[in-house]
Amino acid sequence: MSSVDVLILGASGYGGGELLRWLSNHPAVTSIRGTARSHAGKPFHAQHPNLRGLVDGTFEAAPDWAALAQSETPVLFAALPHGEFAKQWPDFQSEWDRLGLTDKLTIIDLSADFRLDPAWVYGLVDWQPERMRGARRIANPGCFATALQLALLPLAEWKPAFVAVTAATGSSGSGAAPSDTTHHPTRANDFRAYKMLGHQHEAEVLRTLAVAGWQAPLSFVPQSAPMVRGIFATAQFPLPAGVVEDTLRAHYAAFYRDRFFIRMVEGSPRVAATTGSAFADLGVAARNGHAAVMVALDNLGKGMAAQAVQNLNLALGLPEWTGLKAASTFPG
């Protein structure tokens, strides 16, 4: 593997900070640069104080495509707000064409801009991971979408008649810019649902399940939880005749048998066991013909930046755990 040179667009946000953290320990990555217009000239640790003394570099006002074009293995992570990358795409592509960068540039977009675009590989790494090998345009899944798909994809074989999912997320899922839903005094001692039965991540979940052969009758209610990081999703559905809890557990264990970052747990998974890591923990329960599958993951980790690095590894033919073997900081 030749050395990898990385540019992060939108490196000042939470996703950008997590990418800087993971990539700084990646053995194949030689250099990392990051843009953030409003923070240009400031060191990375000005926005990401946890990186002080660990990740050198300063935010740049604009991407230096000419410098990236000199790399043998150039990689672009786009961690911009939803809609921004797609808006700038035509201008970027013209510049890449001019510099001879287009065909050798690997792009992983963390936003929603290209998740439903058939020209992009949908980067859910634990579903048909061979799709990522050699991919040049990868659309990273949404955080809720990752949790829901991990819970539901093993059910495509059984096709339950109805699936109800509730999923609680931490405030960091709304990004670094404060809002009514993320401002600490309005969230710290509250718990509420939002975008009930109409969350934007449903589309990518339903598309994947349809590809897997299941037109899923999904009912999804997302919830805002008083925590900073993490997602806890619970999917409930009727079981096929004769299926009991041991059968259900064995089915999920077999489905994710070779997936390093998917861990089956006894009882309920715990968000704190996954925060700051690339792991997703799954637990199952069944009684009287009904079942619940629970998924816990870090919305900024497995639900965002860590999964993006997994996608990079698979695209470049590296072991998926390269640079990612780290436990959560338990207790969180």
N, C-alpha and C positions, 0 to 999 in steps of 0.2 A: 504494500500500500504506500503510495506516494504521500507526501505531507499534505494535510488539509488546511486550507485557509478559509476562515469564516468571516462573513459580514452579517451583522444583525441589524435589521431595520427596526427602529422603535425599541432600542435597547434600554430605555429608561423605565419602562413599565415593569410590572411584576413578572410577566412572561420573559421579557428581555433579561431581567436580573437572574431568573432561574437558568436561562440558557447560558449566561456568563458563568454561573456557578458550576454547572455540569461540564461545560466545554473546557473550562480551565483545567480540569483533571483528565481530559480525554487524551489518551496516548497518541492518537493520530493527528490531533489538531496542533498546528504549528503557530498560527497567529489568529487573533480574534480582534475584530474592529466592530464598532457599534455607532449607529447614528441616533441623534435626538436633538432636533433643531433648538428646542427651548433650553437645552442644557449644554449646548456646544461649548467645548473648551474645558468643561468640568471633568474631573476624574470620575470613573465609574462608581467609586465608593461614595460620591456625593449623593447619589440616589439609592445606592445599595450598600449601606454601611457594613453589612456582614461580609463584604468582599474586600474591605480595607486590608492591605498588606498581602492579599492573595491573588487578586486579578488586577494587573496593571492596564493602563489605557485611559483614554479620554473620549468623551462623546464627540462625534463629528457632526457638523451641520448637514452634510449631504454625503451620499455614498460615493466613494472613489472607485468607480468601475474600472478605470484604467489599471489601478493597482491590483484589483482582483483578477483582471484578465491575465496577469503575469503568473498566476498560480497554476500548478499542474492539476490540482483538484480544488476548484473554487466551490464554495457552498454559501448559499444565501438563506438565512432564516428571516422571514417577514413576520414581525410581531407588532404590526401596526393595528390601530383601531379598525373595526369592521368597516369595509368599504374603501379604505384608503389605498390599499395595495392594488386593488382592481382599477381604481381611478388612475393610478400612475403607471399601470402596466404598459400601455402603448408607448409612452415615452421611454420607459426603462428598456423595453424590447428593442426599440430603435437604436439605443445606445449600445446594447449588448451585441446587436448585429454588426454595428460599425466596428466594434472592438474584437470581433471574433469570439465572443464570450458565450453566445446563446447555446451552442451545442454541447459545451462542456460544463455548464453551470447547473449544479443541483440546487433546486429551490424547494424549501419546505415552508409552507404558509400556515401560520397558526390562527389566522382569522377565518371567518366563515365564507370568504369571498369565492372560493373555488371548490367547496366541498361537494357541490352537486354538479360540477362541470365534468362531463365524461372524458375530457382531455387530460384530466388530472387523476392520479392514483389516490384513492381514498386511504389515508394512512392509519387505519385501525390495525395496529401491528399484530394483534392476537387473533385475527381472522384472516386466514389464507396469507400468511406472511411472505410467501414466495412472490406475491404481487409487487412487493417493494424492491426486489433485487434489480438493480440497474435503473430504477425509476429516476427521472430527472425533474418531474413536477409532482410534488406530493402535497395534498391538502390534509393537514392535521385535523383530527376530529375535535368536536366540542367536548367540554368536560362532562356535562350531563350525558351527552350522546355516548361517550366512552363507557360510563357506568351502566347505562341502560343496555347497550349492546352486549356487554360482557354478561349481563344477567339473562338476556333474552335469546342470544344466538343459539345456545344449546337446545332451546325449545322448538326451533324450526322443524326438527324431526317429528315432534309430537303435535304441533299446531294447536295449542289450547284455544278454546272458543272465546276466551276473554282474558285480557291481562290488564291489571291495574298497577300502576307504578307511582309511588311517592318517592321524592328524593330531596334531601336537605343539603344546602350548600353554604359554604362560608363566604364572608364578605369580600374576600380577595377575588372571587369570581367575577365581580363587577368592574375590576380594573383599578388602577391607582388613583384615578380622579375621583374625589369624593362626591357622593350623591345622597339623596334622602334615604336610600335603601342601605347604604354602606356607612353612613355617618355613625360613629360609635354610640352616642347617647340614644339614638333612635333604634339601635339594633341589639345592643349588648344584653338587654333583658327582655327581648321580644322573640316571638316565633310566629311566622306567618307564611301563607301561601301566596304565590303570584303567578301571573300568566297561566292560570289554571286551564288545562285542556287545550292550550294553544301555544306552547313554548316552541321557539324557532328550531330547537335541536330535534324535534320530532321528525322533521323531513328526512334528515340523514339517517336516523334510526330506521324508519319505515322503508327507505330505499335499500339499505343493507339487508334487512330481513326479507324483502321481496326478492332480492338477488339470491338469497339462501332458500327461496321457494315458499315463503310464508307471507301472505297478506295479513299482517298481524292486526288484530282488533285491539289496539293500544289505547289506554286511557292514562294520561300522565299529568300529575300535579307536582310541580316543583315548589320547594319551600326555602325560605330564607332563615338560616339558623344563626344563633348567637356565637359563632366561632369565626376565626379568620380563614383557616384553610380546611379543606376537606369536603367530600361528598359522601353521603350515606344514602344509598338507594335500596328500596324494597319493592320487589315485583311479586304480586300475588296472582294465582291462577289455579284452575281446576286441574287435577292430575288425571292422566289416562287410567283406565281400570287396571288394577293390579299393581300400580306403582306406589311404593311406600318410600319412607325417608331414605333408607339405605340404598334403594334403587336410584333415587334422585341424586344422592351424593355421588354414587359410582358413575352415573351418567355425566355429571359435571366434571368429575375428576378425569374421566377418560377424554372428554372434549378438550380439556386444557392440559393434558398430560405432558406435552413437550413445551409448554409456555413458561419460561423461567420466572416471569414477573407476575404470574397469577398464582395465588396461594389459597388453597382450600383450608378453612379453619373449622373447628368445632364450635357449635353455637353461633353467636353473633360476631361478625367482624367488628373491628374497632378502628375508628378514624385515626386515633393517635398512633396506631401501629403502622400507619402508612404515610403520615405527613412527612414531607421532605424527602420522600423516596419515589422510586419508579414502580413500586408494587401496587397491586390491587388485591384485596382479600375478599374471598367469597364464602358465605355460609348458607346452608339450606335448612329448611324445616318443613315437615309435612305431617298432616293429621286429617283424618276423616275425608280423604279425597281432595284436600286443598293443600297448596304449597306456597311457601314464601322463599324467595332467593334474595339474599342481601349482599350488597357490594359496598365496600369502603375503599376510597382512594383519595389521594391528594389532588384537588382540582388544578393546582399549579404544577404538579409532578406528572403522575400517570395521565392526568386529564389534560396536560398541556405540554410543558417544556421537556420533561423526561421522555414522554412518548415521542416527541419530535426528534430527540437524540436517538431513540430506538429506531425511528424511521431512517435517520441518517446512517446508522450502522448497517441496517439491512440493505439500504440502497447501495452502499459501498462494498458490500460483501463481508462485513465484519461481524463477529459475534454480537448478538443484540445487546448483551450486557456490558459491552465495552464502555468504560467510563461511567457506568451506572450502578455498580455493585456497592450500594450503601444502604444501611438500615435507617429507619426513621429515628428521630430524636425523641425516644420514649422515656418518660411521659412527655407529651407535647407541652 
